Amino acid sequence: MFDVVSVGHFSIDSINLPNRQLPYIILGGSVAYVSLSAKRLGANVSIISKVGGDFPEAYLWWLSQEGIDVSKVAKIKQEKTTRFELKYSGDLSNRAMRLVSKAPSIEARDLSSFSEAKAVHLAPIANEISYEVAEKLAKSADVLSLDPQGLVRVFDENGFVVNETLKDKHILELIDVYKSSQDEIEAATGMADLQSAIKVVHDFGVEIVIVTMGMKGAVLSIGGAVYEIPACTPNKLVDPTGAGDAFIGGFLAEYVRGKEALWCACVGSAAASTVVEGVGPTFLGDKNEIYRRASVLYEKGIKR
């Protein structure tokens, strides 16, 4: 049984950072960041994804060398891999995203080789996961986690991304752990007030709600208690892509071991602080450094 299975599209990201003329072309997709974060913490990790014939074999080789199971990644030679262009503002606080191409959606029949996992994390980035897929995975997982970012995205005629209300909120009835950014939970629920948005998600039966807010930290809501998780300050901020995904990867790696949710969130924040110190998913810190940073945060945990 795997500890953490991530489900969603890989992407090939073109990341435009300020003060650099040429973009970085690098492996992307939430599943990459989630899986590497969980693996760094010793979790047994697998990925379910679909890519096109243009997806470099070197990426799959590298992930397998990292100890991640990629046997459930389907490569459809005649199709294209999901690709995004990301352009960050000068202070890295905002980004514009454009969808360049999209791989085929993940379907229930693609799950035939999947048996069970302690935690399955649904990580769509371009509407590639349906309710049917989520329902099937829920039956095989002790914990079903969701980041709805790819379910609230719509794309204009040029591929640029904007958020809209979650079309089918019934998917939340399947979920145990919800994680998104503040903008995404407000878009998903249609609630501009954060506490109201969190309540809407809980009202669907979701036990744990996590809202990440960049350098402002994160909010963890569980069992009627709300915790403010401080942001873990990185040594340097190079590329914020995937920070929220590294957060949930770290959280789930600890949560499936039976650790307290507040501690799991501190580990998530620590993991996020390491990935932003380099470009792409390759700069995640080692386990000892993540735990060291998490221990510092845990002492600052504030219940409100």
Contacts in CASP RR format, 6 or more apart in sequence:
PFRMAT RR
TARGET T0000
AUTHOR 0000-0000-0000
METHOD contacts of the structure
MODEL  1
MFDVVSVGHFSIDSINLPNRQLPYIILGGSVAYVSLSAKRLGANVSIISK
VGGDFPEAYLWWLSQEGIDVSKVAKIKQEKTTRFELKYSGDLSNRAMRLV
SKAPSIEARDLSSFSEAKAVHLAPIANEISYEVAEKLAKSADVLSLDPQG
LVRVFDENGFVVNETLKDKHILELIDVYKSSQDEIEAATGMADLQSAIKV
VHDFGVEIVIVTMGMKGAVLSIGGAVYEIPACTPNKLVDPTGAGDAFIGG
FLAEYVRGKEALWCACVGSAAASTVVEGVGPTFLGDKNEIYRRASVLYEK
GIKR
1 44 0 8 1.000
1 115 0 8 1.000
1 116 0 8 1.000
1 117 0 8 1.000
1 118 0 8 1.000
2 44 0 8 1.000
2 45 0 8 1.000
2 46 0 8 1.000
2 69 0 8 1.000
2 117 0 8 1.000
2 118 0 8 1.000
3 38 0 8 1.000
3 43 0 8 1.000
3 44 0 8 1.000
3 45 0 8 1.000
3 117 0 8 1.000
3 118 0 8 1.000
3 119 0 8 1.000
3 252 0 8 1.000
3 253 0 8 1.000
3 256 0 8 1.000
4 34 0 8 1.000
4 35 0 8 1.000
4 38 0 8 1.000
4 43 0 8 1.000
4 44 0 8 1.000
4 45 0 8 1.000
4 46 0 8 1.000
4 117 0 8 1.000
4 118 0 8 1.000
4 119 0 8 1.000
4 120 0 8 1.000
4 121 0 8 1.000
4 249 0 8 1.000
4 252 0 8 1.000
4 253 0 8 1.000
4 256 0 8 1.000
5 45 0 8 1.000
5 46 0 8 1.000
5 47 0 8 1.000
5 48 0 8 1.000
5 114 0 8 1.000
5 117 0 8 1.000
5 119 0 8 1.000
5 120 0 8 1.000
5 121 0 8 1.000
5 141 0 8 1.000
6 30 0 8 1.000
6 31 0 8 1.000
6 34 0 8 1.000
6 35 0 8 1.000
6 38 0 8 1.000
6 45 0 8 1.000
6 46 0 8 1.000
6 47 0 8 1.000
6 48 0 8 1.000
6 120 0 8 1.000
6 121 0 8 1.000
6 123 0 8 1.000
7 31 0 8 1.000
7 47 0 8 1.000
7 48 0 8 1.000
7 49 0 8 1.000
7 106 0 8 1.000
7 120 0 8 1.000
7 121 0 8 1.000
7 122 0 8 1.000
7 123 0 8 1.000
7 129 0 8 1.000
7 133 0 8 1.000
7 137 0 8 1.000
8 29 0 8 1.000
8 30 0 8 1.000
8 31 0 8 1.000
8 47 0 8 1.000
8 48 0 8 1.000
8 49 0 8 1.000
8 50 0 8 1.000
8 106 0 8 1.000
8 122 0 8 1.000
8 123 0 8 1.000
8 124 0 8 1.000
8 125 0 8 1.000
8 128 0 8 1.000
8 129 0 8 1.000
9 29 0 8 1.000
9 31 0 8 1.000
9 49 0 8 1.000
9 50 0 8 1.000
9 51 0 8 1.000
9 81 0 8 1.000
9 82 0 8 1.000
9 102 0 8 1.000
9 103 0 8 1.000
9 106 0 8 1.000
9 124 0 8 1.000
9 125 0 8 1.000
9 126 0 8 1.000
9 128 0 8 1.000
10 27 0 8 1.000
10 28 0 8 1.000
10 29 0 8 1.000
10 31 0 8 1.000
10 32 0 8 1.000
10 47 0 8 1.000
10 49 0 8 1.000
10 51 0 8 1.000
10 55 0 8 1.000
10 59 0 8 1.000
10 73 0 8 1.000
10 81 0 8 1.000
10 82 0 8 1.000
10 103 0 8 1.000
11 27 0 8 1.000
11 28 0 8 1.000
11 29 0 8 1.000
11 81 0 8 1.000
11 82 0 8 1.000
11 83 0 8 1.000
11 84 0 8 1.000
11 125 0 8 1.000
12 25 0 8 1.000
12 26 0 8 1.000
12 27 0 8 1.000
12 28 0 8 1.000
12 54 0 8 1.000
12 55 0 8 1.000
12 56 0 8 1.000
12 81 0 8 1.000
12 82 0 8 1.000
12 83 0 8 1.000
12 84 0 8 1.000
13 24 0 8 1.000
13 25 0 8 1.000
13 26 0 8 1.000
13 27 0 8 1.000
13 28 0 8 1.000
13 29 0 8 1.000
13 83 0 8 1.000
13 84 0 8 1.000
13 85 0 8 1.000
13 86 0 8 1.000
13 241 0 8 1.000
13 280 0 8 1.000
14 23 0 8 1.000
14 24 0 8 1.000
14 25 0 8 1.000
14 83 0 8 1.000
14 84 0 8 1.000
14 85 0 8 1.000
14 86 0 8 1.000
14 100 0 8 1.000
15 23 0 8 1.000
15 24 0 8 1.000
15 25 0 8 1.000
15 26 0 8 1.000
15 86 0 8 1.000
15 88 0 8 1.000
15 239 0 8 1.000
15 241 0 8 1.000
15 279 0 8 1.000
15 280 0 8 1.000
16 23 0 8 1.000
16 85 0 8 1.000
16 86 0 8 1.000
16 87 0 8 1.000
16 88 0 8 1.000
17 23 0 8 1.000
17 24 0 8 1.000
17 88 0 8 1.000
17 92 0 8 1.000
17 238 0 8 1.000
17 239 0 8 1.000
17 279 0 8 1.000
18 88 0 8 1.000
18 89 0 8 1.000
18 90 0 8 1.000
18 92 0 8 1.000
19 90 0 8 1.000
23 85 0 8 1.000
24 239 0 8 1.000
24 279 0 8 1.000
24 280 0 8 1.000
26 279 0 8 1.000
26 280 0 8 1.000
26 281 0 8 1.000
26 282 0 8 1.000
27 59 0 8 1.000
27 62 0 8 1.000
27 280 0 8 1.000
27 281 0 8 1.000
28 84 0 8 1.000
28 241 0 8 1.000
28 280 0 8 1.000
28 281 0 8 1.000
29 82 0 8 1.000
29 123 0 8 1.000
29 125 0 8 1.000
29 242 0 8 1.000
29 245 0 8 1.000
30 123 0 8 1.000
30 124 0 8 1.000
30 125 0 8 1.000
30 147 0 8 1.000
30 149 0 8 1.000
30 242 0 8 1.000
30 245 0 8 1.000
31 47 0 8 1.000
31 48 0 8 1.000
31 49 0 8 1.000
31 123 0 8 1.000
32 47 0 8 1.000
32 63 0 8 1.000
32 245 0 8 1.000
32 281 0 8 1.000
33 242 0 8 1.000
33 244 0 8 1.000
33 245 0 8 1.000
33 246 0 8 1.000
33 249 0 8 1.000
33 275 0 8 1.000
33 280 0 8 1.000
33 281 0 8 1.000
34 121 0 8 1.000
34 123 0 8 1.000
34 245 0 8 1.000
34 246 0 8 1.000
34 248 0 8 1.000
34 249 0 8 1.000
34 252 0 8 1.000
35 45 0 8 1.000
35 46 0 8 1.000
35 47 0 8 1.000
35 63 0 8 1.000
35 68 0 8 1.000
35 249 0 8 1.000
36 63 0 8 1.000
36 66 0 8 1.000
36 68 0 8 1.000
36 246 0 8 1.000
36 281 0 8 1.000
36 284 0 8 1.000
37 245 0 8 1.000
37 246 0 8 1.000
37 247 0 8 1.000
37 248 0 8 1.000
37 249 0 8 1.000
37 250 0 8 1.000
37 253 0 8 1.000
37 268 0 8 1.000
37 271 0 8 1.000
37 275 0 8 1.000
37 284 0 8 1.000
38 45 0 8 1.000
38 249 0 8 1.000
38 250 0 8 1.000
38 252 0 8 1.000
38 253 0 8 1.000
39 45 0 8 1.000
39 66 0 8 1.000
39 67 0 8 1.000
39 68 0 8 1.000
40 250 0 8 1.000
40 271 0 8 1.000
40 284 0 8 1.000
40 285 0 8 1.000
40 286 0 8 1.000
40 287 0 8 1.000
40 290 0 8 1.000
41 250 0 8 1.000
41 253 0 8 1.000
41 254 0 8 1.000
41 267 0 8 1.000
41 271 0 8 1.000
41 287 0 8 1.000
41 290 0 8 1.000
42 253 0 8 1.000
42 287 0 8 1.000
43 252 0 8 1.000
43 253 0 8 1.000
43 256 0 8 1.000
45 67 0 8 1.000
45 68 0 8 1.000
45 69 0 8 1.000
46 68 0 8 1.000
46 69 0 8 1.000
46 70 0 8 1.000
46 71 0 8 1.000
46 72 0 8 1.000
46 117 0 8 1.000
47 63 0 8 1.000
47 68 0 8 1.000
47 69 0 8 1.000
47 70 0 8 1.000
47 72 0 8 1.000
47 73 0 8 1.000
48 72 0 8 1.000
48 73 0 8 1.000
48 106 0 8 1.000
48 110 0 8 1.000
48 111 0 8 1.000
48 114 0 8 1.000
49 72 0 8 1.000
49 73 0 8 1.000
49 74 0 8 1.000
49 106 0 8 1.000
50 73 0 8 1.000
50 74 0 8 1.000
50 75 0 8 1.000
50 76 0 8 1.000
50 79 0 8 1.000
50 103 0 8 1.000
50 104 0 8 1.000
50 105 0 8 1.000
50 106 0 8 1.000
50 110 0 8 1.000
50 128 0 8 1.000
51 73 0 8 1.000
51 74 0 8 1.000
51 75 0 8 1.000
51 76 0 8 1.000
51 81 0 8 1.000
51 82 0 8 1.000
51 103 0 8 1.000
52 75 0 8 1.000
52 76 0 8 1.000
52 77 0 8 1.000
52 79 0 8 1.000
52 80 0 8 1.000
52 81 0 8 1.000
52 103 0 8 1.000
53 75 0 8 1.000
53 76 0 8 1.000
53 77 0 8 1.000
53 78 0 8 1.000
53 79 0 8 1.000
53 80 0 8 1.000
53 81 0 8 1.000
54 80 0 8 1.000
54 81 0 8 1.000
55 75 0 8 1.000
55 81 0 8 1.000
60 70 0 8 1.000
60 73 0 8 1.000
63 70 0 8 1.000
64 70 0 8 1.000
71 113 0 8 1.000
72 113 0 8 1.000
72 114 0 8 1.000
74 110 0 8 1.000
76 103 0 8 1.000
76 104 0 8 1.000
79 103 0 8 1.000
79 104 0 8 1.000
80 101 0 8 1.000
80 102 0 8 1.000
80 103 0 8 1.000
81 101 0 8 1.000
81 103 0 8 1.000
82 99 0 8 1.000
82 101 0 8 1.000
82 102 0 8 1.000
82 103 0 8 1.000
82 125 0 8 1.000
82 126 0 8 1.000
82 128 0 8 1.000
83 99 0 8 1.000
83 100 0 8 1.000
83 101 0 8 1.000
84 97 0 8 1.000
84 98 0 8 1.000
84 99 0 8 1.000
84 100 0 8 1.000
84 125 0 8 1.000
85 97 0 8 1.000
85 98 0 8 1.000
85 100 0 8 1.000
86 95 0 8 1.000
86 96 0 8 1.000
86 97 0 8 1.000
86 241 0 8 1.000
87 95 0 8 1.000
87 96 0 8 1.000
87 97 0 8 1.000
88 94 0 8 1.000
88 95 0 8 1.000
88 239 0 8 1.000
88 240 0 8 1.000
89 95 0 8 1.000
92 237 0 8 1.000
92 239 0 8 1.000
92 240 0 8 1.000
95 240 0 8 1.000
96 160 0 8 1.000
96 161 0 8 1.000
97 160 0 8 1.000
97 161 0 8 1.000
98 158 0 8 1.000
98 159 0 8 1.000
98 160 0 8 1.000
98 161 0 8 1.000
99 126 0 8 1.000
99 155 0 8 1.000
99 159 0 8 1.000
99 160 0 8 1.000
99 161 0 8 1.000
100 159 0 8 1.000
102 126 0 8 1.000
102 128 0 8 1.000
103 128 0 8 1.000
104 128 0 8 1.000
105 127 0 8 1.000
105 128 0 8 1.000
105 129 0 8 1.000
105 130 0 8 1.000
106 128 0 8 1.000
106 129 0 8 1.000
106 133 0 8 1.000
107 130 0 8 1.000
107 132 0 8 1.000
107 133 0 8 1.000
108 130 0 8 1.000
108 132 0 8 1.000
108 133 0 8 1.000
108 136 0 8 1.000
110 133 0 8 1.000
111 133 0 8 1.000
111 136 0 8 1.000
111 137 0 8 1.000
114 137 0 8 1.000
114 140 0 8 1.000
115 140 0 8 1.000
116 140 0 8 1.000
116 141 0 8 1.000
117 140 0 8 1.000
117 141 0 8 1.000
117 142 0 8 1.000
118 141 0 8 1.000
118 142 0 8 1.000
118 143 0 8 1.000
118 256 0 8 1.000
119 141 0 8 1.000
119 142 0 8 1.000
119 143 0 8 1.000
119 144 0 8 1.000
119 145 0 8 1.000
119 177 0 8 1.000
119 252 0 8 1.000
119 255 0 8 1.000
119 256 0 8 1.000
120 137 0 8 1.000
120 138 0 8 1.000
120 140 0 8 1.000
120 141 0 8 1.000
120 143 0 8 1.000
120 144 0 8 1.000
120 145 0 8 1.000
121 145 0 8 1.000
121 146 0 8 1.000
121 147 0 8 1.000
121 248 0 8 1.000
121 249 0 8 1.000
121 252 0 8 1.000
122 129 0 8 1.000
122 134 0 8 1.000
122 137 0 8 1.000
122 144 0 8 1.000
122 145 0 8 1.000
122 146 0 8 1.000
122 147 0 8 1.000
122 175 0 8 1.000
123 147 0 8 1.000
123 245 0 8 1.000
124 147 0 8 1.000
124 148 0 8 1.000
124 149 0 8 1.000
124 150 0 8 1.000
124 151 0 8 1.000
125 149 0 8 1.000
125 150 0 8 1.000
125 153 0 8 1.000
126 150 0 8 1.000
126 153 0 8 1.000
126 155 0 8 1.000
127 150 0 8 1.000
127 151 0 8 1.000
127 153 0 8 1.000
128 150 0 8 1.000
129 151 0 8 1.000
131 168 0 8 1.000
131 170 0 8 1.000
131 171 0 8 1.000
134 144 0 8 1.000
134 146 0 8 1.000
134 171 0 8 1.000
134 174 0 8 1.000
135 174 0 8 1.000
137 144 0 8 1.000
138 144 0 8 1.000
138 174 0 8 1.000
142 256 0 8 1.000
143 176 0 8 1.000
143 177 0 8 1.000
143 252 0 8 1.000
143 255 0 8 1.000
143 256 0 8 1.000
144 174 0 8 1.000
144 175 0 8 1.000
144 176 0 8 1.000
144 177 0 8 1.000
145 175 0 8 1.000
145 176 0 8 1.000
145 177 0 8 1.000
145 178 0 8 1.000
145 179 0 8 1.000
145 248 0 8 1.000
145 252 0 8 1.000
146 171 0 8 1.000
146 172 0 8 1.000
146 175 0 8 1.000
146 177 0 8 1.000
146 178 0 8 1.000
146 179 0 8 1.000
147 179 0 8 1.000
147 180 0 8 1.000
147 184 0 8 1.000
147 244 0 8 1.000
147 245 0 8 1.000
147 248 0 8 1.000
148 166 0 8 1.000
148 171 0 8 1.000
148 178 0 8 1.000
148 180 0 8 1.000
148 184 0 8 1.000
148 188 0 8 1.000
149 180 0 8 1.000
149 181 0 8 1.000
149 184 0 8 1.000
151 166 0 8 1.000
151 167 0 8 1.000
151 171 0 8 1.000
151 188 0 8 1.000
152 163 0 8 1.000
152 164 0 8 1.000
152 165 0 8 1.000
152 166 0 8 1.000
152 184 0 8 1.000
152 187 0 8 1.000
152 188 0 8 1.000
153 161 0 8 1.000
153 162 0 8 1.000
153 163 0 8 1.000
153 164 0 8 1.000
154 161 0 8 1.000
154 162 0 8 1.000
154 163 0 8 1.000
154 164 0 8 1.000
155 161 0 8 1.000
156 162 0 8 1.000
163 183 0 8 1.000
163 184 0 8 1.000
163 187 0 8 1.000
164 187 0 8 1.000
165 187 0 8 1.000
165 188 0 8 1.000
165 189 0 8 1.000
165 190 0 8 1.000
166 172 0 8 1.000
166 187 0 8 1.000
166 188 0 8 1.000
166 189 0 8 1.000
169 188 0 8 1.000
169 189 0 8 1.000
169 204 0 8 1.000
170 204 0 8 1.000
172 178 0 8 1.000
172 201 0 8 1.000
172 204 0 8 1.000
172 205 0 8 1.000
172 206 0 8 1.000
173 204 0 8 1.000
173 205 0 8 1.000
175 204 0 8 1.000
175 205 0 8 1.000
175 206 0 8 1.000
176 206 0 8 1.000
176 207 0 8 1.000
176 208 0 8 1.000
177 206 0 8 1.000
177 207 0 8 1.000
177 208 0 8 1.000
177 210 0 8 1.000
177 248 0 8 1.000
177 251 0 8 1.000
177 252 0 8 1.000
177 255 0 8 1.000
178 185 0 8 1.000
178 201 0 8 1.000
178 206 0 8 1.000
178 208 0 8 1.000
178 209 0 8 1.000
178 210 0 8 1.000
179 209 0 8 1.000
179 210 0 8 1.000
179 211 0 8 1.000
179 212 0 8 1.000
179 244 0 8 1.000
179 247 0 8 1.000
179 248 0 8 1.000
179 251 0 8 1.000
180 188 0 8 1.000
180 210 0 8 1.000
180 211 0 8 1.000
180 212 0 8 1.000
181 211 0 8 1.000
181 212 0 8 1.000
181 213 0 8 1.000
181 214 0 8 1.000
181 244 0 8 1.000
182 194 0 8 1.000
182 211 0 8 1.000
182 212 0 8 1.000
182 213 0 8 1.000
185 191 0 8 1.000
185 194 0 8 1.000
185 197 0 8 1.000
185 198 0 8 1.000
185 201 0 8 1.000
185 209 0 8 1.000
185 211 0 8 1.000
186 192 0 8 1.000
186 194 0 8 1.000
186 197 0 8 1.000
188 197 0 8 1.000
188 201 0 8 1.000
189 196 0 8 1.000
189 197 0 8 1.000
189 200 0 8 1.000
189 201 0 8 1.000
190 197 0 8 1.000
190 200 0 8 1.000
191 197 0 8 1.000
191 200 0 8 1.000
194 211 0 8 1.000
194 219 0 8 1.000
195 226 0 8 1.000
197 211 0 8 1.000
198 209 0 8 1.000
198 211 0 8 1.000
198 219 0 8 1.000
198 221 0 8 1.000
198 226 0 8 1.000
201 209 0 8 1.000
202 209 0 8 1.000
202 221 0 8 1.000
207 222 0 8 1.000
207 223 0 8 1.000
208 220 0 8 1.000
208 221 0 8 1.000
208 222 0 8 1.000
208 261 0 8 1.000
209 219 0 8 1.000
209 220 0 8 1.000
209 221 0 8 1.000
209 222 0 8 1.000
210 218 0 8 1.000
210 219 0 8 1.000
210 220 0 8 1.000
210 221 0 8 1.000
210 247 0 8 1.000
210 248 0 8 1.000
210 251 0 8 1.000
210 265 0 8 1.000
211 218 0 8 1.000
211 219 0 8 1.000
211 221 0 8 1.000
212 218 0 8 1.000
212 243 0 8 1.000
212 244 0 8 1.000
212 247 0 8 1.000
212 272 0 8 1.000
213 219 0 8 1.000
213 231 0 8 1.000
214 231 0 8 1.000
214 240 0 8 1.000
214 243 0 8 1.000
215 231 0 8 1.000
216 231 0 8 1.000
217 228 0 8 1.000
217 229 0 8 1.000
217 230 0 8 1.000
217 231 0 8 1.000
217 269 0 8 1.000
218 228 0 8 1.000
218 229 0 8 1.000
218 231 0 8 1.000
218 247 0 8 1.000
218 265 0 8 1.000
218 269 0 8 1.000
219 226 0 8 1.000
219 227 0 8 1.000
219 228 0 8 1.000
219 229 0 8 1.000
220 226 0 8 1.000
220 227 0 8 1.000
220 229 0 8 1.000
220 261 0 8 1.000
220 262 0 8 1.000
220 265 0 8 1.000
221 227 0 8 1.000
222 261 0 8 1.000
225 303 0 8 1.000
226 303 0 8 1.000
226 304 0 8 1.000
227 262 0 8 1.000
227 265 0 8 1.000
227 301 0 8 1.000
227 302 0 8 1.000
227 303 0 8 1.000
227 304 0 8 1.000
228 301 0 8 1.000
228 302 0 8 1.000
228 304 0 8 1.000
229 262 0 8 1.000
229 265 0 8 1.000
229 266 0 8 1.000
229 269 0 8 1.000
229 297 0 8 1.000
229 301 0 8 1.000
230 269 0 8 1.000
230 297 0 8 1.000
230 300 0 8 1.000
230 301 0 8 1.000
231 269 0 8 1.000
231 273 0 8 1.000
232 269 0 8 1.000
232 270 0 8 1.000
232 272 0 8 1.000
232 273 0 8 1.000
232 293 0 8 1.000
232 294 0 8 1.000
232 296 0 8 1.000
232 297 0 8 1.000
233 273 0 8 1.000
234 273 0 8 1.000
234 274 0 8 1.000
234 276 0 8 1.000
234 277 0 8 1.000
235 277 0 8 1.000
236 277 0 8 1.000
237 276 0 8 1.000
237 277 0 8 1.000
238 276 0 8 1.000
238 277 0 8 1.000
238 278 0 8 1.000
238 279 0 8 1.000
238 283 0 8 1.000
239 276 0 8 1.000
239 278 0 8 1.000
239 279 0 8 1.000
239 280 0 8 1.000
240 276 0 8 1.000
241 279 0 8 1.000
241 280 0 8 1.000
242 272 0 8 1.000
242 275 0 8 1.000
242 280 0 8 1.000
242 281 0 8 1.000
243 272 0 8 1.000
243 273 0 8 1.000
243 275 0 8 1.000
243 276 0 8 1.000
244 272 0 8 1.000
246 268 0 8 1.000
246 271 0 8 1.000
246 272 0 8 1.000
246 274 0 8 1.000
246 275 0 8 1.000
246 281 0 8 1.000
246 284 0 8 1.000
247 268 0 8 1.000
247 269 0 8 1.000
247 271 0 8 1.000
247 272 0 8 1.000
248 268 0 8 1.000
249 268 0 8 1.000
249 271 0 8 1.000
250 264 0 8 1.000
250 267 0 8 1.000
250 268 0 8 1.000
250 271 0 8 1.000
250 290 0 8 1.000
251 264 0 8 1.000
251 265 0 8 1.000
251 267 0 8 1.000
251 268 0 8 1.000
252 264 0 8 1.000
253 267 0 8 1.000
254 263 0 8 1.000
254 264 0 8 1.000
254 267 0 8 1.000
254 268 0 8 1.000
255 261 0 8 1.000
255 264 0 8 1.000
259 267 0 8 1.000
262 298 0 8 1.000
262 301 0 8 1.000
263 294 0 8 1.000
263 298 0 8 1.000
266 294 0 8 1.000
266 295 0 8 1.000
266 297 0 8 1.000
266 298 0 8 1.000
266 301 0 8 1.000
267 290 0 8 1.000
267 291 0 8 1.000
267 294 0 8 1.000
268 290 0 8 1.000
268 294 0 8 1.000
269 293 0 8 1.000
269 294 0 8 1.000
269 297 0 8 1.000
270 290 0 8 1.000
270 291 0 8 1.000
270 292 0 8 1.000
270 293 0 8 1.000
270 294 0 8 1.000
270 297 0 8 1.000
271 284 0 8 1.000
271 285 0 8 1.000
271 290 0 8 1.000
273 293 0 8 1.000
274 283 0 8 1.000
274 284 0 8 1.000
274 285 0 8 1.000
274 289 0 8 1.000
274 290 0 8 1.000
274 293 0 8 1.000
275 281 0 8 1.000
275 283 0 8 1.000
275 284 0 8 1.000
275 285 0 8 1.000
277 283 0 8 1.000
END
